[in-house]
Amino acid sequence: MLVSAKEMLNAARDGKYAVGQFNINNLEWTKAILLTAQENKSPVILGVSEGAGKYMGGYKTIVGMVNGLLEELNITVPVALHLDHGSYEGCFKAMEAGFSSIMFDGSHYPIAENIAKTTELVKITGEKGLSLEAEVGSIGGEEDGVVGTGEVADPAECKSIADLGVTMLAAGIGNIHGKYPANWTGLNFEVLAKIKEATGDMPLVLHGGTGIPESMIKEGISLGVAKINVNTECQLSFAEATRKYIEAGKDLQSKGFDPRKLLAPGFEAIKATVKEKMELFGSVNRA
C-alpha cells in the first residue's frame, strides 16, 4: 500500500540519513526500483514528473501499475508515489488519481503567490493524509520544459513556506537538474545551514542528486537533507547498458530483439545504480 512520505522522512531526519526519490519512466524502471528497495530493506519514493506522467498514459495508469506491482512483487517496505515539480493544476489531478505525496513547485511565482497556493494545498493534503513538498529558490537546469537558473533560496522565504505546515522543503542551494557542468562551483552549505536554522526540524530536499560528490551528499544530510532526488543517473546507466547490448549485436541473435531481453541490461543497470545511491544515502536496512 502506498504511504505518505512524512513518516519515512521524519525518521530519516532523526536518523541522519536520506531517503532516495527515484523517478520512474516505465514499467521496467518502476519494477527495478521497487525490487531494489525491497532487497535492501529501504524506504523509497517513486517520483513522477508531469511529462513522465503523460508519457506513461496518465496518473491513473501509473497508480494502477504501482499498486499492482506492490501486490504482485510482495513489496513490504514503505513506498510513496510522489508528483515531482507539480504545477498547481497538476497537484489536484495527481491527488485525484491516488498519489500519496505531492510536490507543488511554486518557486517561479512571487513569494506571496507561492505562499497562498501552498497554504491551500497544505489544507487539502492534510485532509487527505498526503505529504506535501514545497520549493523556494529554483533548481538549475531543465526538467520537462521547466527551466531554472539555480537561484539560491532566501532562508527567510524558506521559513515562511515551512511555517505553513508542509511536510518537506526543497530549497535551491546551487544544485541543478541533469549533469553538472565542469565549472560548477558546488553546493552552498553556508546557505543550507541558514535554511536549516530558519526552518528547524523541517526535512529538507536536495534535487539534482546526480553527480554530486559523496562528501557533499554526506554534508548535506548532516545539515538536514532527508530526501535526495535521482533521475539523470538512472537514465545514463540505463542508456549505457542498452547501448552496449545493441552494439554487441545481441539484439540480432536468436530472440535478442525480444523487448524482455533488449531491456534487461538497462533494468539491471538501474538496480545497481539505485542500490549504490541507497547505500550512499544511508537508507539500507531502515525499513
C-alpha positions as CSV (number, residue, x, y, z in Angstrom):
1,M,0.0,0.0,0.0
2,L,1.3,3.4,-0.9
3,V,2.1,5.7,2.1
4,S,2.7,9.3,2.7
5,A,6.4,10.3,2.8
6,K,6.0,12.1,6.1
7,E,6.9,9.3,8.5
8,M,9.9,8.0,6.4
9,L,11.3,11.5,6.1
10,N,10.9,12.3,9.8
11,A,12.7,9.1,10.6
12,A,15.5,9.9,8.1
13,R,15.9,13.4,9.6
14,D,16.2,11.9,13.1
15,G,18.5,9.1,12.0
16,K,20.8,11.4,9.9
17,Y,20.2,9.6,6.6
18,A,18.2,10.4,3.5
19,V,15.5,8.6,1.5
20,G,16.0,8.5,-2.2
21,Q,13.4,9.7,-4.7
22,F,14.0,7.8,-7.9
23,N,12.0,9.0,-10.9
24,I,10.1,6.4,-12.9
25,N,9.5,6.4,-16.7
26,N,8.0,3.0,-17.4
27,L,7.3,-0.5,-16.0
28,E,10.9,-1.6,-16.1
29,W,12.1,1.4,-14.1
30,T,9.4,1.0,-11.5
31,K,9.9,-2.7,-11.1
32,A,13.7,-2.3,-10.8
33,I,13.4,0.4,-8.1
34,L,10.8,-1.4,-6.1
35,L,12.7,-4.7,-6.1
36,T,16.0,-2.9,-5.1
37,A,14.2,-1.2,-2.2
38,Q,12.8,-4.5,-1.0
39,E,16.1,-6.3,-1.4
40,N,17.9,-3.6,0.6
41,K,15.1,-3.0,3.1
42,S,15.0,0.6,2.3
43,P,12.0,3.0,2.2
44,V,11.7,4.6,-1.2
45,I,9.9,7.4,-3.1
46,L,8.9,7.0,-6.7
47,G,8.9,10.3,-8.4
48,V,6.8,11.2,-11.4
49,S,7.2,14.4,-13.3
50,E,4.2,15.8,-15.3
51,G,5.9,15.0,-18.5
52,A,6.6,11.4,-17.5
53,G,3.0,11.2,-16.3
54,K,1.8,12.0,-19.8
55,Y,4.3,9.6,-21.4
56,M,3.1,6.7,-19.3
57,G,-0.5,7.3,-20.1
58,G,-1.7,9.4,-17.2
59,Y,-1.7,9.5,-13.4
60,K,-4.4,6.8,-13.0
61,T,-2.4,4.4,-15.2
62,I,0.7,5.0,-13.1
63,V,-1.2,4.5,-9.8
64,G,-2.7,1.2,-11.1
65,M,0.7,0.0,-12.3
66,V,2.5,0.8,-9.0
67,N,-0.3,-0.6,-6.8
68,G,-0.3,-3.8,-8.9
69,L,3.5,-4.2,-8.6
70,L,3.4,-3.6,-4.8
71,E,1.0,-6.5,-4.5
72,E,2.4,-8.9,-7.1
73,L,6.0,-8.4,-6.1
74,N,5.2,-8.6,-2.3
75,I,6.8,-5.2,-1.6
76,T,6.6,-4.6,2.2
77,V,9.0,-1.6,2.5
78,P,7.3,1.9,2.7
79,V,6.7,3.3,-0.8
80,A,5.5,6.8,-1.6
81,L,4.3,7.8,-5.1
82,H,5.2,11.4,-5.5
83,L,4.4,14.1,-8.0
84,D,7.7,15.8,-8.9
85,H,7.7,19.6,-9.7
86,G,3.9,19.6,-10.0
87,S,2.0,22.6,-11.3
88,Y,-0.9,23.9,-9.2
89,E,-3.4,22.2,-11.5
90,G,-1.3,19.0,-11.8
91,C,-1.3,18.6,-8.0
92,F,-5.1,18.2,-8.0
93,K,-5.0,15.7,-10.8
94,A,-2.4,13.6,-9.1
95,M,-4.2,13.7,-5.8
96,E,-7.5,12.6,-7.6
97,A,-5.6,9.7,-9.2
98,G,-4.3,8.3,-5.9
99,F,-0.8,9.6,-5.5
100,S,0.3,9.5,-1.9
101,S,2.6,12.5,-2.0
102,I,2.7,15.8,-3.9
103,M,5.2,18.4,-4.8
104,F,3.9,21.9,-5.6
105,D,6.7,23.8,-7.4
106,G,5.7,27.4,-6.7
107,S,9.3,28.7,-6.9
108,H,8.6,30.6,-10.2
109,Y,5.8,32.6,-8.5
110,P,6.3,35.7,-6.4
111,I,6.7,34.5,-2.8
112,A,3.3,35.9,-1.8
113,E,1.6,33.7,-4.5
114,N,3.7,30.7,-3.7
115,I,2.6,31.1,0.0
116,A,-1.1,31.5,-1.0
117,K,-1.2,28.4,-3.3
118,T,0.9,26.3,-0.9
119,T,-1.4,27.3,2.0
120,E,-4.4,25.9,0.1
121,L,-2.5,22.7,-0.7
122,V,-1.4,22.2,2.9
123,K,-5.0,22.2,3.9
124,I,-6.1,19.7,1.2
125,T,-3.2,17.3,1.6
126,G,-3.6,17.4,5.3
127,E,-7.3,16.4,5.0
128,K,-6.3,13.5,2.7
129,G,-3.3,12.3,4.7
130,L,-0.8,13.0,1.9
131,S,2.6,14.5,2.2
132,L,3.5,17.8,0.5
133,E,6.8,19.2,-0.7
134,A,7.2,22.9,-1.5
135,E,10.0,24.7,-3.2
136,V,11.8,28.1,-2.7
137,G,14.6,29.2,-5.0
138,S,14.7,27.5,-8.3
139,I,16.7,24.3,-9.1
140,G,19.1,24.9,-12.0
141,G,18.8,23.2,-15.4
142,E,15.7,22.0,-17.2
143,E,13.1,19.3,-16.4
144,D,10.1,18.8,-18.6
145,G,10.4,22.3,-20.1
146,V,10.7,23.9,-16.6
147,V,13.9,25.9,-16.7
148,G,15.6,27.1,-13.5
149,T,18.7,29.3,-13.3
150,G,19.7,27.9,-9.9
151,E,18.9,30.8,-7.7
152,V,19.9,30.3,-4.1
153,A,16.9,30.3,-1.8
154,D,16.3,33.1,0.8
155,P,16.2,31.5,4.3
156,A,13.5,33.9,5.4
157,E,11.3,32.8,2.5
158,C,12.1,29.2,3.3
159,K,10.8,29.8,6.9
160,S,7.6,31.5,5.5
161,I,6.9,28.3,3.5
162,A,7.9,25.9,6.2
163,D,5.7,27.6,8.8
164,L,2.7,26.8,6.6
165,G,2.9,23.2,7.6
166,V,4.4,21.5,4.5
167,T,6.0,18.1,5.0
168,M,9.3,18.8,3.3
169,L,11.0,21.7,1.7
170,A,13.2,21.9,-1.5
171,A,15.5,24.9,-1.4
172,G,17.9,25.9,-4.2
173,I,21.5,25.9,-2.9
174,G,23.3,25.8,-6.3
175,N,22.0,22.3,-7.3
176,I,20.8,21.6,-10.9
177,H,18.9,19.0,-12.8
178,G,20.9,16.9,-15.3
179,K,24.7,16.6,-15.5
180,Y,26.7,19.1,-13.6
181,P,29.0,21.3,-15.8
182,A,32.8,21.3,-15.4
183,N,32.6,24.8,-14.0
184,W,30.0,24.0,-11.3
185,T,31.0,25.7,-8.0
186,G,29.4,23.1,-5.7
187,L,26.6,23.3,-3.2
188,N,26.3,26.4,-1.0
189,F,26.4,24.9,2.5
190,E,26.5,28.3,4.2
191,V,23.0,29.0,2.8
192,L,21.9,25.4,3.6
193,A,23.0,25.9,7.2
194,K,21.0,29.2,7.4
195,I,17.9,27.5,5.9
196,K,18.2,24.7,8.5
197,E,18.5,27.2,11.2
198,A,15.4,29.1,9.9
199,T,13.2,26.0,9.3
200,G,14.1,23.9,12.4
201,D,13.1,20.3,12.1
202,M,11.7,20.6,8.6
203,P,13.1,17.7,6.4
204,L,14.9,19.3,3.5
205,V,15.1,18.0,-0.1
206,L,18.1,18.0,-2.4
207,H,17.1,18.0,-6.1
208,G,19.6,17.2,-8.8
209,G,21.3,14.3,-6.9
210,T,23.1,13.0,-10.0
211,G,26.9,13.8,-9.9
212,I,27.1,15.5,-6.5
213,P,30.3,14.2,-4.8
214,E,29.9,11.8,-1.9
215,S,31.3,14.2,0.6
216,M,28.8,16.9,-0.4
217,I,25.9,14.4,-0.1
218,K,27.0,13.5,3.4
219,E,27.5,17.1,4.5
220,G,24.0,17.9,3.1
221,I,22.5,15.1,5.2
222,S,24.3,16.4,8.3
223,L,22.6,19.8,7.7
224,G,19.0,18.4,7.5
225,V,18.7,16.9,4.0
226,A,16.3,13.9,4.3
227,K,15.3,13.4,0.7
228,I,17.6,13.2,-2.3
229,N,16.2,13.1,-5.9
230,V,17.9,10.9,-8.5
231,N,16.8,10.7,-12.2
232,T,19.6,11.5,-14.7
233,E,22.0,9.0,-13.2
234,C,19.4,6.2,-13.8
235,Q,18.9,7.5,-17.3
236,L,22.6,7.4,-18.0
237,S,23.2,3.9,-16.7
238,F,20.1,2.6,-18.5
239,A,21.2,4.1,-21.8
240,E,24.8,2.8,-21.4
241,A,23.7,-0.7,-20.7
242,T,21.2,-0.8,-23.5
243,R,23.8,0.7,-25.9
244,K,26.3,-2.0,-25.1
245,Y,23.8,-4.7,-25.7
246,I,22.9,-3.3,-29.1
247,E,26.5,-2.6,-30.1
248,A,27.4,-6.1,-29.3
249,G,24.8,-7.3,-31.8
250,K,22.9,-9.3,-29.2
251,D,19.6,-7.9,-30.5
252,L,20.4,-9.7,-33.7
253,Q,21.0,-13.0,-32.1
254,S,18.2,-15.6,-31.7
255,K,15.4,-13.7,-29.9
256,G,17.7,-10.9,-28.7
257,F,15.2,-8.4,-30.2
258,D,12.6,-9.5,-27.7
259,P,11.8,-6.4,-25.5
260,R,12.3,-8.6,-22.4
261,K,15.8,-9.3,-23.5
262,L,16.5,-5.9,-25.0
263,L,15.6,-4.0,-21.9
264,A,17.1,-6.5,-19.4
265,P,20.6,-5.0,-19.2
266,G,19.2,-1.5,-18.6
267,F,16.9,-2.9,-15.9
268,E,19.9,-4.5,-14.1
269,A,21.8,-1.2,-14.5
270,I,19.1,0.8,-12.8
271,K,19.0,-1.7,-9.9
272,A,22.8,-1.3,-9.5
273,T,22.5,2.5,-9.6
274,V,19.7,2.6,-7.1
275,K,21.4,0.2,-4.7
276,E,24.6,2.4,-4.8
277,K,22.6,5.5,-4.0
278,M,20.7,3.8,-1.2
279,E,24.0,2.8,0.4
280,L,25.4,6.3,0.0
281,F,22.2,7.9,1.4
282,G,22.3,5.5,4.4
283,S,18.7,4.2,3.9
284,V,19.6,0.5,3.7
285,N,18.0,-1.6,6.4
286,R,15.9,1.4,7.6
287,A,12.5,-0.1,6.6
